[in-house]
Amino acid sequence: MILARVVGTVVATRKDDRLMGAKLLLVRQVDPRGQDESTYMVAVDTVDAGGNDKVLIVTGSSARMASGLKDCPVDAAIVGVIDSVEVKE
Amino acid sequence: MFLAKVIGTVVASRKDEGLHGRTLLLIQPLKTDRTPSGKPLVAIDSVGAGVTEEVFYVRGREASFPFLPAEVPADAAIVGIVDQWSTA
């Protein structure tokens, strides 16, 4: 999984039937210290994340394991809202 | 599978049901000379690994398999703690 920050919302009226009702958010990957990385992606939110929340993103076919996304054409899902990250190097 | 070092912990109270009770660890993939390989990522622990330990982890859909029959939305899971490795 990767760490990311919610930076926006995505609205699409015409989309795959299985994405109807899905909440799409624009997220930007961050490093463990919270610094922005260059990667942006569109992810389906399953945990009611909001603006600027730091979130946990699961990517690839595992994204379909998130609640409510079985058999959905999805490769990135928000599965957690991050409280804290502790780095001990 | 890939080699990595556990470098930290991640706490998330609000999360997918499948992640309840799971340990989220921050890992840094390693090259064989123990230098970092790419960016750190978050993996779910299935073997009781701790910070500073060297581990190997599995990526992709298979990362949820250690937790079957539970449905865990994971794309990276620590599946072994490395005692030692060597290169020929």
Backbone of each chain as nested JSON, in Angstrom:
{
  "chains": [
    {"id": "A", "residues": [
      {"number": 1, "name": "MET", "atoms": {"N": [0.846, -1.187, 0.0], "CA": [0.0, 0.0, 0.0], "C": [0.885, 1.243, 0.0]}},
      {"number": 2, "name": "ILE", "atoms": {"N": [0.327, 2.348, -0.417], "CA": [1.092, 3.591, -0.409], "C": [0.359, 4.655, 0.394]}},
      {"number": 3, "name": "LEU", "atoms": {"N": [1.121, 5.643, 0.826], "CA": [0.561, 6.774, 1.559], "C": [0.266, 7.876, 0.56]}},
      {"number": 4, "name": "ALA", "atoms": {"N": [-0.846, 8.549, 0.761], "CA": [-1.218, 9.63, -0.151], "C": [-2.03, 10.669, 0.602]}},
      {"number": 5, "name": "ARG", "atoms": {"N": [-2.282, 11.777, -0.079], "CA": [-3.035, 12.894, 0.499], "C": [-4.161, 13.186, -0.477]}},
      {"number": 6, "name": "VAL", "atoms": {"N": [-5.363, 13.397, 0.075], "CA": [-6.495, 13.714, -0.796], "C": [-6.341, 15.153, -1.265]}},
      {"number": 7, "name": "VAL", "atoms": {"N": [-6.304, 15.339, -2.589], "CA": [-6.116, 16.692, -3.116], "C": [-7.313, 17.179, -3.924]}},
      {"number": 8, "name": "GLY", "atoms": {"N": [-8.299, 16.315, -4.138], "CA": [-9.448, 16.79, -4.908], "C": [-10.473, 15.709, -5.147]}},
      {"number": 9, "name": "THR", "atoms": {"N": [-11.509, 16.087, -5.855], "CA": [-12.569, 15.131, -6.17], "C": [-12.654, 14.974, -7.683]}},
      {"number": 10, "name": "VAL", "atoms": {"N": [-13.214, 13.867, -8.126], "CA": [-13.404, 13.631, -9.556], "C": [-14.871, 13.29, -9.767]}},
      {"number": 11, "name": "VAL", "atoms": {"N": [-15.503, 13.995, -10.714], "CA": [-16.898, 13.735, -11.032], "C": [-16.976, 13.229, -12.465]}},
      {"number": 12, "name": "ALA", "atoms": {"N": [-17.688, 12.114, -12.667], "CA": [-17.86, 11.572, -14.011], "C": [-19.279, 11.049, -14.122]}},
      {"number": 13, "name": "THR", "atoms": {"N": [-20.05, 11.636, -15.017], "CA": [-21.439, 11.205, -15.157], "C": [-21.511, 9.916, -15.969]}},
      {"number": 14, "name": "ARG", "atoms": {"N": [-20.771, 9.91, -17.076], "CA": [-20.796, 8.7, -17.903], "C": [-19.627, 7.821, -17.497]}},
      {"number": 15, "name": "LYS", "atoms": {"N": [-19.942, 6.658, -16.96], "CA": [-18.881, 5.759, -16.492], "C": [-19.411, 4.338, -16.481]}},
      {"number": 16, "name": "ASP", "atoms": {"N": [-18.515, 3.402, -16.235], "CA": [-18.896, 2.002, -16.161], "C": [-20.02, 1.826, -15.13]}},
      {"number": 17, "name": "ASP", "atoms": {"N": [-20.969, 0.954, -15.459], "CA": [-22.107, 0.722, -14.561], "C": [-21.674, 0.372, -13.147]}},
      {"number": 18, "name": "ARG", "atoms": {"N": [-20.597, -0.4, -13.054], "CA": [-20.159, -0.844, -11.729], "C": [-19.52, 0.27, -10.907]}},
      {"number": 19, "name": "LEU", "atoms": {"N": [-19.296, 1.41, -11.536], "CA": [-18.737, 2.545, -10.785], "C": [-19.815, 3.524, -10.356]}},
      {"number": 20, "name": "MET", "atoms": {"N": [-21.065, 3.213, -10.706], "CA": [-22.159, 4.096, -10.302], "C": [-22.206, 4.149, -8.772]}},
      {"number": 21, "name": "GLY", "atoms": {"N": [-22.251, 5.349, -8.236], "CA": [-22.317, 5.499, -6.787], "C": [-20.955, 5.506, -6.115]}},
      {"number": 22, "name": "ALA", "atoms": {"N": [-19.907, 5.209, -6.859], "CA": [-18.57, 5.209, -6.258], "C": [-18.096, 6.646, -6.068]}},
      {"number": 23, "name": "LYS", "atoms": {"N": [-17.425, 6.903, -4.956], "CA": [-16.876, 8.24, -4.708], "C": [-15.427, 8.255, -5.183]}},
      {"number": 24, "name": "LEU", "atoms": {"N": [-15.165, 9.076, -6.17], "CA": [-13.82, 9.136, -6.753], "C": [-13.068, 10.336, -6.201]}},
      {"number": 25, "name": "LEU", "atoms": {"N": [-11.874, 10.095, -5.694], "CA": [-11.064, 11.189, -5.177], "C": [-9.736, 11.238, -5.915]}},
      {"number": 26, "name": "LEU", "atoms": {"N": [-9.209, 12.439, -6.054], "CA": [-7.889, 12.619, -6.626], "C": [-6.902, 12.636, -5.462]}},
      {"number": 27, "name": "VAL", "atoms": {"N": [-5.913, 11.777, -5.519], "CA": [-4.936, 11.71, -4.427], "C": [-3.524, 11.905, -4.977]}},
      {"number": 28, "name": "ARG", "atoms": {"N": [-2.666, 12.396, -4.136], "CA": [-1.263, 12.583, -4.497], "C": [-0.405, 11.801, -3.517]}},
      {"number": 29, "name": "GLN", "atoms": {"N": [0.487, 10.99, -4.062], "CA": [1.336, 10.172, -3.202], "C": [2.234, 11.054, -2.339]}},
      {"number": 30, "name": "VAL", "atoms": {"N": [2.432, 10.644, -1.076], "CA": [3.356, 11.36, -0.187], "C": [4.37, 10.371, 0.376]}},
      {"number": 31, "name": "ASP", "atoms": {"N": [5.509, 10.884, 0.83], "CA": [6.501, 10.004, 1.447], "C": [6.145, 9.857, 2.934]}},
      {"number": 32, "name": "PRO", "atoms": {"N": [6.847, 8.969, 3.659], "CA": [6.468, 8.731, 5.066], "C": [6.488, 9.986, 5.929]}},
      {"number": 33, "name": "ARG", "atoms": {"N": [7.258, 11.0, 5.519], "CA": [7.307, 12.237, 6.308], "C": [6.265, 13.251, 5.858]}},
      {"number": 34, "name": "GLY", "atoms": {"N": [5.438, 12.842, 4.89], "CA": [4.338, 13.701, 4.467], "C": [4.668, 14.63, 3.314]}},
      {"number": 35, "name": "GLN", "atoms": {"N": [5.874, 14.513, 2.761], "CA": [6.261, 15.358, 1.633], "C": [5.612, 14.843, 0.349]}},
      {"number": 36, "name": "ASP", "atoms": {"N": [5.091, 15.749, -0.465], "CA": [4.438, 15.353, -1.714], "C": [5.404, 14.672, -2.677]}},
      {"number": 37, "name": "GLU", "atoms": {"N": [4.898, 13.621, -3.326], "CA": [5.642, 12.987, -4.414], "C": [4.98, 13.44, -5.71]}},
      {"number": 38, "name": "SER", "atoms": {"N": [5.503, 12.989, -6.854], "CA": [4.985, 13.496, -8.133], "C": [3.777, 12.727, -8.658]}},
      {"number": 39, "name": "THR", "atoms": {"N": [3.462, 11.556, -8.056], "CA": [2.394, 10.716, -8.609], "C": [1.003, 11.118, -8.115]}},
      {"number": 40, "name": "TYR", "atoms": {"N": [0.105, 11.318, -9.078], "CA": [-1.304, 11.543, -8.749], "C": [-2.091, 10.329, -9.219]}},
      {"number": 41, "name": "MET", "atoms": {"N": [-3.182, 10.009, -8.559], "CA": [-4.067, 8.975, -9.089], "C": [-5.504, 9.211, -8.654]}},
      {"number": 42, "name": "VAL", "atoms": {"N": [-6.406, 8.568, -9.374], "CA": [-7.82, 8.613, -9.026], "C": [-8.118, 7.326, -8.259]}},
      {"number": 43, "name": "ALA", "atoms": {"N": [-8.681, 7.46, -7.057], "CA": [-8.944, 6.287, -6.23], "C": [-10.394, 6.305, -5.761]}},
      {"number": 44, "name": "VAL", "atoms": {"N": [-10.965, 5.119, -5.608], "CA": [-12.32, 5.011, -5.063], "C": [-12.222, 5.046, -3.548]}},
      {"number": 45, "name": "ASP", "atoms": {"N": [-13.03, 5.888, -2.933], "CA": [-13.006, 6.024, -1.478], "C": [-13.987, 5.049, -0.842]}},
      {"number": 46, "name": "THR", "atoms": {"N": [-13.502, 4.218, 0.096], "CA": [-14.398, 3.283, 0.784], "C": [-14.491, 3.589, 2.276]}},
      {"number": 47, "name": "VAL", "atoms": {"N": [-13.807, 4.637, 2.733], "CA": [-13.784, 4.914, 4.179], "C": [-14.226, 6.337, 4.516]}},
      {"number": 48, "name": "ASP", "atoms": {"N": [-14.859, 7.01, 3.562], "CA": [-15.358, 8.361, 3.787], "C": [-14.226, 9.336, 4.13]}},
      {"number": 49, "name": "ALA", "atoms": {"N": [-13.189, 9.308, 3.332], "CA": [-12.075, 10.246, 3.511], "C": [-12.501, 11.623, 3.017]}},
      {"number": 50, "name": "GLY", "atoms": {"N": [-11.798, 12.645, 3.467], "CA": [-12.17, 14.002, 3.08], "C": [-10.964, 14.804, 2.63]}},
      {"number": 51, "name": "GLY", "atoms": {"N": [-11.205, 16.072, 2.327], "CA": [-10.169, 16.942, 1.81], "C": [-8.936, 16.992, 2.683]}},
      {"number": 52, "name": "ASN", "atoms": {"N": [-7.808, 16.829, 2.063], "CA": [-6.492, 16.902, 2.702], "C": [-6.184, 15.783, 3.699]}},
      {"number": 53, "name": "ASP", "atoms": {"N": [-7.093, 14.805, 3.86], "CA": [-6.782, 13.658, 4.72], "C": [-5.581, 12.905, 4.163]}},
      {"number": 54, "name": "LYS", "atoms": {"N": [-4.777, 12.363, 5.065], "CA": [-3.706, 11.456, 4.66], "C": [-4.317, 10.055, 4.656]}},
      {"number": 55, "name": "VAL", "atoms": {"N": [-4.147, 9.346, 3.572], "CA": [-4.866, 8.084, 3.409], "C": [-3.942, 6.948, 2.984]}},
      {"number": 56, "name": "LEU", "atoms": {"N": [-4.478, 5.731, 3.15], "CA": [-3.781, 4.522, 2.733], "C": [-4.453, 4.027, 1.457]}},
      {"number": 57, "name": "ILE", "atoms": {"N": [-3.645, 3.813, 0.418], "CA": [-4.173, 3.41, -0.887], "C": [-3.706, 2.006, -1.213]}},
      {"number": 58, "name": "VAL", "atoms": {"N": [-4.64, 1.16, -1.603], "CA": [-4.262, -0.164, -2.093], "C": [-4.437, -0.143, -3.612]}},
      {"number": 59, "name": "THR", "atoms": {"N": [-3.436, -0.661, -4.32], "CA": [-3.468, -0.577, -5.781], "C": [-3.45, -1.969, -6.421]}},
      {"number": 60, "name": "GLY", "atoms": {"N": [-3.737, -1.974, -7.704], "CA": [-3.741, -3.232, -8.453], "C": [-4.998, -4.037, -8.191]}},
      {"number": 61, "name": "SER", "atoms": {"N": [-4.947, -5.317, -8.494], "CA": [-6.148, -6.145, -8.369], "C": [-6.621, -6.254, -6.927]}},
      {"number": 62, "name": "SER", "atoms": {"N": [-5.714, -6.012, -5.965], "CA": [-6.103, -6.053, -4.55], "C": [-7.117, -4.973, -4.208]}},
      {"number": 63, "name": "ALA", "atoms": {"N": [-7.18, -3.914, -5.01], "CA": [-8.128, -2.834, -4.73], "C": [-9.556, -3.357, -4.741]}},
      {"number": 64, "name": "ARG", "atoms": {"N": [-9.778, -4.409, -5.506], "CA": [-11.125, -4.983, -5.583], "C": [-11.513, -5.739, -4.316]}},
      {"number": 65, "name": "MET", "atoms": {"N": [-10.54, -5.97, -3.435], "CA": [-10.842, -6.634, -2.154], "C": [-11.471, -5.655, -1.163]}},
      {"number": 66, "name": "ALA", "atoms": {"N": [-11.365, -4.371, -1.425], "CA": [-11.931, -3.384, -0.505], "C": [-13.454, -3.541, -0.485]}},
      {"number": 67, "name": "SER", "atoms": {"N": [-14.037, -3.109, 0.623], "CA": [-15.464, -3.376, 0.807], "C": [-16.308, -2.698, -0.275]}},
      {"number": 68, "name": "GLY", "atoms": {"N": [-17.176, -3.474, -0.898], "CA": [-18.093, -2.952, -1.9], "C": [-17.528, -2.86, -3.306]}},
      {"number": 69, "name": "LEU", "atoms": {"N": [-16.291, -3.292, -3.509], "CA": [-15.675, -3.134, -4.826], "C": [-15.479, -4.461, -5.571]}},
      {"number": 70, "name": "LYS", "atoms": {"N": [-16.107, -5.512, -5.073], "CA": [-15.959, -6.81, -5.732], "C": [-16.402, -6.702, -7.197]}},
      {"number": 71, "name": "ASP", "atoms": {"N": [-15.577, -7.185, -8.091], "CA": [-15.847, -7.203, -9.532], "C": [-15.976, -5.812, -10.16]}},
      {"number": 72, "name": "CYS", "atoms": {"N": [-15.518, -4.784, -9.457], "CA": [-15.56, -3.44, -10.032], "C": [-14.269, -3.164, -10.819]}},
      {"number": 73, "name": "PRO", "atoms": {"N": [-14.368, -2.384, -11.892], "CA": [-13.17, -2.04, -12.665], "C": [-12.378, -0.942, -11.963]}},
      {"number": 74, "name": "VAL", "atoms": {"N": [-11.647, -1.357, -10.931], "CA": [-10.964, -0.41, -10.053], "C": [-9.545, -0.913, -9.798]}},
      {"number": 75, "name": "ASP", "atoms": {"N": [-8.548, -0.024, -9.839], "CA": [-7.192, -0.466, -9.498], "C": [-6.549, 0.386, -8.408]}},
      {"number": 76, "name": "ALA", "atoms": {"N": [-7.353, 1.24, -7.769], "CA": [-6.837, 2.007, -6.633], "C": [-8.002, 2.318, -5.708]}},
      {"number": 77, "name": "ALA", "atoms": {"N": [-7.853, 1.971, -4.438], "CA": [-8.911, 2.227, -3.466], "C": [-8.316, 2.813, -2.196]}},
      {"number": 78, "name": "ILE", "atoms": {"N": [-9.042, 3.769, -1.612], "CA": [-8.656, 4.309, -0.303], "C": [-9.233, 3.379, 0.748]}},
      {"number": 79, "name": "VAL", "atoms": {"N": [-8.368, 2.756, 1.561], "CA": [-8.849, 1.778, 2.547], "C": [-8.586, 2.202, 3.987]}},
      {"number": 80, "name": "GLY", "atoms": {"N": [-7.995, 3.372, 4.19], "CA": [-7.775, 3.824, 5.557], "C": [-7.449, 5.305, 5.612]}},
      {"number": 81, "name": "VAL", "atoms": {"N": [-7.812, 5.923, 6.741], "CA": [-7.417, 7.311, 6.992], "C": [-6.297, 7.26, 8.028]}},
      {"number": 82, "name": "ILE", "atoms": {"N": [-5.156, 7.812, 7.675], "CA": [-3.952, 7.686, 8.506], "C": [-3.997, 8.65, 9.692]}},
      {"number": 83, "name": "ASP", "atoms": {"N": [-3.811, 8.078, 10.897], "CA": [-3.683, 8.921, 12.089], "C": [-2.242, 9.384, 12.25]}},
      {"number": 84, "name": "SER", "atoms": {"N": [-1.305, 8.429, 12.126], "CA": [0.101, 8.788, 12.321], "C": [1.017, 7.798, 11.627]}},
      {"number": 85, "name": "VAL", "atoms": {"N": [2.176, 8.286, 11.267], "CA": [3.232, 7.446, 10.695], "C": [4.476, 7.702, 11.527]}},
      {"number": 86, "name": "GLU", "atoms": {"N": [5.079, 6.627, 12.037], "CA": [6.295, 6.79, 12.815], "C": [7.441, 6.124, 12.072]}},
      {"number": 87, "name": "VAL", "atoms": {"N": [8.466, 6.893, 11.779], "CA": [9.623, 6.345, 11.071], "C": [10.791, 6.268, 12.046]}},
      {"number": 88, "name": "LYS", "atoms": {"N": [11.359, 5.063, 12.172], "CA": [12.54, 4.885, 13.035], "C": [13.635, 4.291, 12.17]}},
      {"number": 89, "name": "GLU", "atoms": {"N": [14.517, 5.124, 11.673], "CA": [15.558, 4.598, 10.766], "C": [16.91, 4.638, 11.428]}}
    ]},
    {"id": "B", "residues": [
      {"number": 1, "name": "MET", "atoms": {"N": [8.884, -12.482, -4.44], "CA": [9.031, -11.777, -3.165], "C": [10.253, -10.854, -3.217]}},
      {"number": 2, "name": "PHE", "atoms": {"N": [10.278, -9.89, -2.318], "CA": [11.339, -8.895, -2.301], "C": [11.862, -8.719, -0.871]}},
      {"number": 3, "name": "LEU", "atoms": {"N": [13.121, -8.317, -0.771], "CA": [13.721, -8.06, 0.532], "C": [13.446, -6.622, 0.949]}},
      {"number": 4, "name": "ALA", "atoms": {"N": [13.246, -6.423, 2.247], "CA": [12.99, -5.076, 2.752], "C": [13.382, -4.994, 4.211]}},
      {"number": 5, "name": "LYS", "atoms": {"N": [13.457, -3.762, 4.692], "CA": [13.687, -3.537, 6.115], "C": [12.485, -2.793, 6.675]}},
      {"number": 6, "name": "VAL", "atoms": {"N": [12.04, -3.207, 7.856], "CA": [10.929, -2.51, 8.502], "C": [11.476, -1.22, 9.103]}},
      {"number": 7, "name": "ILE", "atoms": {"N": [10.939, -0.073, 8.672], "CA": [11.478, 1.207, 9.148], "C": [10.486, 2.015, 9.97]}},
      {"number": 8, "name": "GLY", "atoms": {"N": [9.274, 1.515, 10.128], "CA": [8.335, 2.295, 10.925], "C": [6.96, 1.68, 10.998]}},
      {"number": 9, "name": "THR", "atoms": {"N": [6.071, 2.404, 11.639], "CA": [4.709, 1.911, 11.833], "C": [3.704, 2.944, 11.326]}},
      {"number": 10, "name": "VAL", "atoms": {"N": [2.532, 2.452, 10.971], "CA": [1.466, 3.318, 10.465], "C": [0.211, 3.018, 11.28]}},
      {"number": 11, "name": "VAL", "atoms": {"N": [-0.44, 4.062, 11.745], "CA": [-1.67, 3.892, 12.511], "C": [-2.834, 4.533, 11.76]}},
      {"number": 12, "name": "ALA", "atoms": {"N": [-3.909, 3.764, 11.598], "CA": [-5.127, 4.282, 10.962], "C": [-6.323, 3.731, 11.724]}},
      {"number": 13, "name": "SER", "atoms": {"N": [-7.091, 4.613, 12.366], "CA": [-8.258, 4.15, 13.136], "C": [-9.418, 3.846, 12.208]}},
      {"number": 14, "name": "ARG", "atoms": {"N": [-9.657, 4.76, 11.248], "CA": [-10.774, 4.563, 10.332], "C": [-10.253, 3.824, 9.114]}},
      {"number": 15, "name": "LYS", "atoms": {"N": [-10.687, 2.576, 8.956], "CA": [-10.159, 1.786, 7.846], "C": [-11.139, 0.728, 7.422]}},
      {"number": 16, "name": "ASP", "atoms": {"N": [-10.854, 0.112, 6.287], "CA": [-11.671, -0.966, 5.754], "C": [-11.795, -2.081, 6.805]}},
      {"number": 17, "name": "GLU", "atoms": {"N": [-13.003, -2.671, 6.878], "CA": [-13.244, -3.767, 7.834], "C": [-12.172, -4.837, 7.79]}},
      {"number": 18, "name": "GLY", "atoms": {"N": [-11.745, -5.173, 6.594], "CA": [-10.759, -6.24, 6.414], "C": [-9.408, -5.924, 7.033]}},
      {"number": 19, "name": "LEU", "atoms": {"N": [-9.179, -4.65, 7.348], "CA": [-7.883, -4.258, 7.931], "C": [-7.93, -4.181, 9.449]}},
      {"number": 20, "name": "HIS", "atoms": {"N": [-9.119, -4.357, 10.028], "CA": [-9.221, -4.281, 11.491], "C": [-8.358, -5.356, 12.137]}},
      {"number": 21, "name": "GLY", "atoms": {"N": [-7.569, -4.941, 13.13], "CA": [-6.727, -5.884, 13.849], "C": [-5.429, -6.232, 13.143]}},
      {"number": 22, "name": "ARG", "atoms": {"N": [-5.196, -5.659, 11.959], "CA": [-3.96, -5.967, 11.227], "C": [-2.897, -4.923, 11.559]}},
      {"number": 23, "name": "THR", "atoms": {"N": [-1.638, -5.356, 11.493], "CA": [-0.538, -4.439, 11.759], "C": [-0.012, -3.865, 10.454]}},
      {"number": 24, "name": "LEU", "atoms": {"N": [0.018, -2.545, 10.38], "CA": [0.545, -1.865, 9.193], "C": [1.975, -1.419, 9.482]}},
      {"number": 25, "name": "LEU", "atoms": {"N": [2.899, -1.864, 8.668], "CA": [4.299, -1.494, 8.872], "C": [4.826, -0.769, 7.64]}},
      {"number": 26, "name": "LEU", "atoms": {"N": [5.724, 0.167, 7.909], "CA": [6.383, 0.884, 6.829], "C": [7.663, 0.122, 6.502]}},
      {"number": 27, "name": "ILE", "atoms": {"N": [7.826, -0.242, 5.245], "CA": [9.032, -0.99, 4.879], "C": [9.789, -0.281, 3.756]}},
      {"number": 28, "name": "GLN", "atoms": {"N": [11.104, -0.45, 3.766], "CA": [11.969, 0.092, 2.71], "C": [12.568, -1.084, 1.95]}},
      {"number": 29, "name": "PRO", "atoms": {"N": [12.172, -1.273, 0.685], "CA": [12.781, -2.344, -0.104], "C": [14.297, -2.164, -0.18]}},
      {"number": 30, "name": "LEU", "atoms": {"N": [15.018, -3.275, -0.179], "CA": [16.483, -3.245, -0.15], "C": [17.084, -3.933, -1.369]}},
      {"number": 31, "name": "LYS", "atoms": {"N": [18.27, -3.45, -1.756], "CA": [19.084, -4.208, -2.705], "C": [19.892, -5.214, -1.888]}},
      {"number": 32, "name": "THR", "atoms": {"N": [20.616, -6.074, -2.586], "CA": [21.343, -7.116, -1.848], "C": [22.492, -6.554, -1.02]}},
      {"number": 33, "name": "ASP", "atoms": {"N": [22.921, -5.313, -1.338], "CA": [23.966, -4.704, -0.498], "C": [23.36, -3.882, 0.641]}},
      {"number": 34, "name": "ARG", "atoms": {"N": [22.073, -4.073, 0.841], "CA": [21.308, -3.434, 1.925], "C": [21.096, -1.934, 1.714]}},
      {"number": 35, "name": "THR", "atoms": {"N": [21.349, -1.426, 0.531], "CA": [21.005, -0.03, 0.25], "C": [19.558, 0.02, -0.221]}},
      {"number": 36, "name": "PRO", "atoms": {"N": [18.886, 1.167, -0.041], "CA": [17.475, 1.273, -0.406], "C": [17.241, 1.057, -1.888]}},
      {"number": 37, "name": "SER", "atoms": {"N": [16.134, 0.408, -2.204], "CA": [15.729, 0.21, -3.588], "C": [14.333, 0.791, -3.745]}},
      {"number": 38, "name": "GLY", "atoms": {"N": [14.243, 1.985, -4.313], "CA": [12.941, 2.621, -4.503], "C": [12.375, 3.221, -3.235]}},
      {"number": 39, "name": "LYS", "atoms": {"N": [11.078, 3.564, -3.316], "CA": [10.42, 4.278, -2.229], "C": [9.901, 3.323, -1.159]}},
      {"number": 40, "name": "PRO", "atoms": {"N": [9.789, 3.814, 0.08], "CA": [9.154, 3.011, 1.132], "C": [7.679, 2.782, 0.805]}},
      {"number": 41, "name": "LEU", "atoms": {"N": [7.11, 1.7, 1.364], "CA": [5.695, 1.43, 1.173], "C": [5.12, 0.854, 2.465]}},
      {"number": 42, "name": "VAL", "atoms": {"N": [3.806, 0.729, 2.486], "CA": [3.136, 0.18, 3.665], "C": [2.758, -1.262, 3.373]}},
      {"number": 43, "name": "ALA", "atoms": {"N": [3.095, -2.165, 4.286], "CA": [2.761, -3.579, 4.119], "C": [2.042, -4.076, 5.356]}},
      {"number": 44, "name": "ILE", "atoms": {"N": [1.199, -5.099, 5.172], "CA": [0.547, -5.71, 6.326], "C": [1.421, -6.841, 6.81]}},
      {"number": 45, "name": "ASP", "atoms": {"N": [1.566, -6.924, 8.123], "CA": [2.428, -7.948, 8.709], "C": [1.641, -9.229, 8.961]}},
      {"number": 46, "name": "SER", "atoms": {"N": [2.194, -10.368, 8.516], "CA": [1.517, -11.642, 8.805], "C": [2.381, -12.552, 9.675]}},
      {"number": 47, "name": "VAL", "atoms": {"N": [3.579, -12.096, 10.064], "CA": [4.512, -12.976, 10.778], "C": [5.04, -12.396, 12.09]}},
      {"number": 48, "name": "GLY", "atoms": {"N": [4.545, -11.252, 12.511], "CA": [5.01, -10.659, 13.765], "C": [6.352, -9.947, 13.64]}},
      {"number": 49, "name": "ALA", "atoms": {"N": [6.59, -9.314, 12.505], "CA": [7.851, -8.583, 12.306], "C": [7.829, -7.282, 13.095]}},
      {"number": 50, "name": "GLY", "atoms": {"N": [9.025, -6.775, 13.394], "CA": [9.123, -5.53, 14.141], "C": [10.059, -4.558, 13.449]}},
      {"number": 51, "name": "VAL", "atoms": {"N": [10.045, -3.316, 13.965], "CA": [10.868, -2.268, 13.375], "C": [12.345, -2.665, 13.472]}},
      {"number": 52, "name": "THR", "atoms": {"N": [13.084, -2.37, 12.425], "CA": [14.517, -2.646, 12.194], "C": [14.783, -4.069, 11.68]}},
      {"number": 53, "name": "GLU", "atoms": {"N": [13.78, -4.925, 11.667], "CA": [14.027, -6.281, 11.173], "C": [14.045, -6.314, 9.646]}},
      {"number": 54, "name": "GLU", "atoms": {"N": [14.829, -7.252, 9.105], "CA": [14.85, -7.479, 7.67], "C": [13.843, -8.573, 7.348]}},
      {"number": 55, "name": "VAL", "atoms": {"N": [13.067, -8.335, 6.329], "CA": [11.941, -9.224, 6.024], "C": [11.886, -9.477, 4.519]}},
      {"number": 56, "name": "PHE", "atoms": {"N": [11.052, -10.419, 4.108], "CA": [10.673, -10.446, 2.703], "C": [9.173, -10.339, 2.607]}},
      {"number": 57, "name": "TYR", "atoms": {"N": [8.747, -9.712, 1.502], "CA": [7.318, -9.419, 1.368], "C": [6.841, -9.795, -0.018]}},
      {"number": 58, "name": "VAL", "atoms": {"N": [5.542, -10.014, -0.116], "CA": [4.928, -10.384, -1.385], "C": [4.048, -9.229, -1.84]}},
      {"number": 59, "name": "ARG", "atoms": {"N": [4.042, -8.998, -3.15], "CA": [3.252, -7.895, -3.706], "C": [2.07, -8.426, -4.489]}},
      {"number": 60, "name": "GLY", "atoms": {"N": [1.102, -7.567, -4.699], "CA": [-0.027, -7.889, -5.565], "C": [-1.147, -8.612, -4.841]}},
      {"number": 61, "name": "ARG", "atoms": {"N": [-2.003, -9.219, -5.607], "CA": [-3.196, -9.875, -5.083], "C": [-2.84, -10.937, -4.046]}},
      {"number": 62, "name": "GLU", "atoms": {"N": [-1.686, -11.569, -4.228], "CA": [-1.255, -12.644, -3.326], "C": [-1.016, -12.134, -1.909]}},
      {"number": 63, "name": "ALA", "atoms": {"N": [-0.864, -10.826, -1.755], "CA": [-0.605, -10.261, -0.433], "C": [-1.777, -10.491, 0.518]}},
      {"number": 64, "name": "SER", "atoms": {"N": [-2.95, -10.76, -0.02], "CA": [-4.098, -10.992, 0.864], "C": [-4.201, -12.469, 1.269]}},
      {"number": 65, "name": "PHE", "atoms": {"N": [-3.451, -13.338, 0.607], "CA": [-3.59, -14.777, 0.862], "C": [-3.215, -15.224, 2.28]}},
      {"number": 66, "name": "PRO", "atoms": {"N": [-2.2, -14.628, 2.937], "CA": [-1.861, -15.099, 4.284], "C": [-3.032, -14.985, 5.263]}},
      {"number": 67, "name": "PHE", "atoms": {"N": [-4.001, -14.148, 4.932], "CA": [-5.082, -13.871, 5.886], "C": [-6.363, -14.61, 5.555]}},
      {"number": 68, "name": "LEU", "atoms": {"N": [-6.345, -15.443, 4.516], "CA": [-7.546, -16.192, 4.15], "C": [-8.054, -16.998, 5.339]}},
      {"number": 69, "name": "PRO", "atoms": {"N": [-9.365, -17.201, 5.491], "CA": [-10.414, -16.787, 4.573], "C": [-10.855, -15.331, 4.713]}},
      {"number": 70, "name": "ALA", "atoms": {"N": [-10.202, -14.566, 5.609], "CA": [-10.577, -13.151, 5.717], "C": [-10.252, -12.434, 4.406]}},
      {"number": 71, "name": "GLU", "atoms": {"N": [-11.085, -11.474, 4.047], "CA": [-10.838, -10.688, 2.839], "C": [-10.13, -9.407, 3.217]}},
      {"number": 72, "name": "VAL", "atoms": {"N": [-8.82, -9.409, 3.041], "CA": [-8.006, -8.273, 3.434], "C": [-7.549, -7.516, 2.185]}},
      {"number": 73, "name": "PRO", "atoms": {"N": [-7.916, -6.241, 2.079], "CA": [-7.49, -5.477, 0.907], "C": [-6.032, -5.059, 1.033]}},
      {"number": 74, "name": "ALA", "atoms": {"N": [-5.13, -5.947, 0.64], "CA": [-3.697, -5.679, 0.765], "C": [-3.002, -5.91, -0.563]}},
      {"number": 75, "name": "ASP", "atoms": {"N": [-2.054, -5.029, -0.895], "CA": [-1.24, -5.264, -2.086], "C": [0.223, -5.493, -1.717]}},
      {"number": 76, "name": "ALA", "atoms": {"N": [0.514, -5.528, -0.416], "CA": [1.863, -5.866, 0.047], "C": [1.737, -6.487, 1.433]}},
      {"number": 77, "name": "ALA", "atoms": {"N": [2.354, -7.657, 1.632], "CA": [2.303, -8.316, 2.933], "C": [3.664, -8.908, 3.261]}},
      {"number": 78, "name": "ILE", "atoms": {"N": [4.079, -8.706, 4.516], "CA": [5.326, -9.312, 4.991], "C": [5.024, -10.772, 5.294]}},
      {"number": 79, "name": "VAL", "atoms": {"N": [5.777, -11.671, 4.652], "CA": [5.502, -13.1, 4.817], "C": [6.681, -13.856, 5.426]}},
      {"number": 80, "name": "GLY", "atoms": {"N": [7.784, -13.169, 5.712], "CA": [8.898, -13.851, 6.356], "C": [9.875, -12.876, 6.972]}},
      {"number": 81, "name": "ILE", "atoms": {"N": [10.485, -13.299, 8.09], "CA": [11.548, -12.503, 8.708], "C": [12.86, -13.172, 8.3]}},
      {"number": 82, "name": "VAL", "atoms": {"N": [13.762, -12.386, 7.739], "CA": [15.003, -12.955, 7.204], "C": [16.028, -13.111, 8.322]}},
      {"number": 83, "name": "ASP", "atoms": {"N": [16.58, -14.32, 8.476], "CA": [17.657, -14.527, 9.43], "C": [18.963, -14.025, 8.826]}},
      {"number": 84, "name": "GLN", "atoms": {"N": [19.199, -14.409, 7.578], "CA": [20.383, -13.915, 6.861], "C": [20.209, -14.188, 5.392]}},
      {"number": 85, "name": "TRP", "atoms": {"N": [20.933, -13.406, 4.578], "CA": [20.979, -13.746, 3.159], "C": [22.402, -13.553, 2.672]}},
      {"number": 86, "name": "SER", "atoms": {"N": [22.727, -14.216, 1.568], "CA": [24.05, -14.056, 0.986], "C": [23.929, -14.112, -0.522]}},
      {"number": 87, "name": "THR", "atoms": {"N": [24.884, -13.511, -1.205], "CA": [24.895, -13.576, -2.656], "C": [26.135, -14.348, -3.078]}},
      {"number": 88, "name": "ALA", "atoms": {"N": [25.986, -15.142, -4.12], "CA": [27.084, -16.014, -4.555], "C": [28.222, -15.18, -5.139]}}
    ]}
  ]
}
